[in-house]
Each structure stands twice: as structure tokens, then as C-alpha cells.
Amino acid sequence: MALSRDTGRGLKRMPDVPVVEAMELYRFYHSGDEETFALRGVSLTVQPGQTVAVVGPSGSGKSTLLACLAGLDEPDGGYVNIQGRRLTRRSESARARLRSSTIGILMQSGNLLEHLSVEDNVRLRIRLAGATDDANRRVALLRSVGLDHRRTAYPARLSGGESARAGLAVALALTPALLLADEPTGEVDADTEKHIMVLLERRRKEGAATILATHSEALAAWADIVVRLVDGKIARD
Ligand code: ADP
């Protein structure tokens, strides 16, 4: 059974479709005569409740893959379906709607608006999606990431680990069927890494899917599937 976000009340049952179906993704960049092949035929299917770790050296295409799966970048070839709905080759507004209703995104930086407190960042995410904004849910969410005591703090006042957890709270505010996280534990200490893994484990038990680009061996060892990218291709170990 696939799961999808309900307007602020957790995941709801959906027909039996993969959360992500990415088929033969290609992405090229040109600069003068120089051509970079960032993705070269990457296919990936992720079922509800699965966690995928995307690993590989710097420049192997991890961030480009995540951006294509989020609909933030358009692949030059191939397609992406999210819960059976086409994400690629859609208008920007159609992609934004599908992204907003199904995907939580945690980037390496820039997850929080600097002029809003932690709690208002979460509130904005909920309101922009047109979902029900419930104070109890917000508090529970911030407690789950260990930030209830920091909810009025502004991003500039947060430590690296607190910023990562606040970004995660924003990404998880609408209980998305899919979480895409680029190096979620890249800048955090071991305790925060454990904390993040507990949250991700809870998502896994709830049947939500997660795709992480990571250099963390602990996260890769814990994932259900490890996808190793080398020069924009999946390496078969
Ligand atoms: P990773 O996340 O594994 O470090 P990236 O997806 O960021 O890899 O990059 C894959 C390749 O694509 C690299 O060679 C990178 O330099 C190139 N690349 C990524 N984004 C751009 C861009 N906007 N313009 C040109 N080249 C890019």
C-alpha cells in the first residue's frame, strides 16, 4: 500500500503504486565546449516504507539526482513518477503542486527563512501548502526533533545540529510520502545523527519513503537499498 500526505493529519492510504519511479534519467550540463554528464541513465524504484541511501564520490551526480526527483531540476532524458503521477515535463506550477503535496525536501543549506523563527518556518510550510495549521501538531513536531525549547529562535542563533533538525521539521511538517534529504547528517555531531536516524526510522515504520544522499557509513548501513553513483551511473557492486 502506498501512502500519501493528508492535509495535516498524517499519511493516508493510496492505491498500490511505488512512491518513486525514476526511469533512465539523463542530465547534461554545457559550458562552452565542455560537457558534463551529471546523470547517465539512472533508474530507481522506491516502495512505501523503503529508505534509499545514494552514495558516491563528490561530483558523481547525487545532488543532481535528488533535484530531478524533487522536480527542482528537469532531466534531459527519462521521467520521474511520484505515487504514479508524472513529475517531469510538467509546468512549473504543476510540479510545485505535486512536490508540495507529496515531497519533503531537506537541502544541505537554505532550508530556513532567516527572518522567521523556527516555529514560523514550520507554520509557513504548512500554510503555503494550504494544509490545516494546528498548534498541537507544530509543538509535537518540534518536540520530535528535540527543538521545542528553541521554537522562538531565529536561524542565525541555531547551532549546526539545531539547524539541521529545524530543516528536518520543515521538511516533515506535512508528513510527506517521500523525504529527499541531501547530506542530512553532513554537518552534525554523532548525537544529532542518532536523533535524525530515530526520526527516519519512525517514518520507515509508518510506511513513508526516504531517499538520502549521504557520505555517512552509519546511514548507508541502515538504509534498505544503497545506490552507488559513479560518474552519473549506478555502479553494480
Ligand atoms: P554530487 O552531489 O555527487 O557531488 P552533483 O550532482 O553536484 O554531484 O554534480 C554532478 C556533476 O555535475 C559534477 O561534475 C558537477 O560539477 C556537475 N554540475 C552539477 N550542477 C551543475 C551546473 N548547474 N552546471 C554545470 N555543471 C554542474
Residues whose N, C-alpha, C, O or C-beta is under 5 A from the ligand:
A	BS01	ADP	Y29 T36 A38 P57 S58 G59 S60 G61 K62 S63 T64
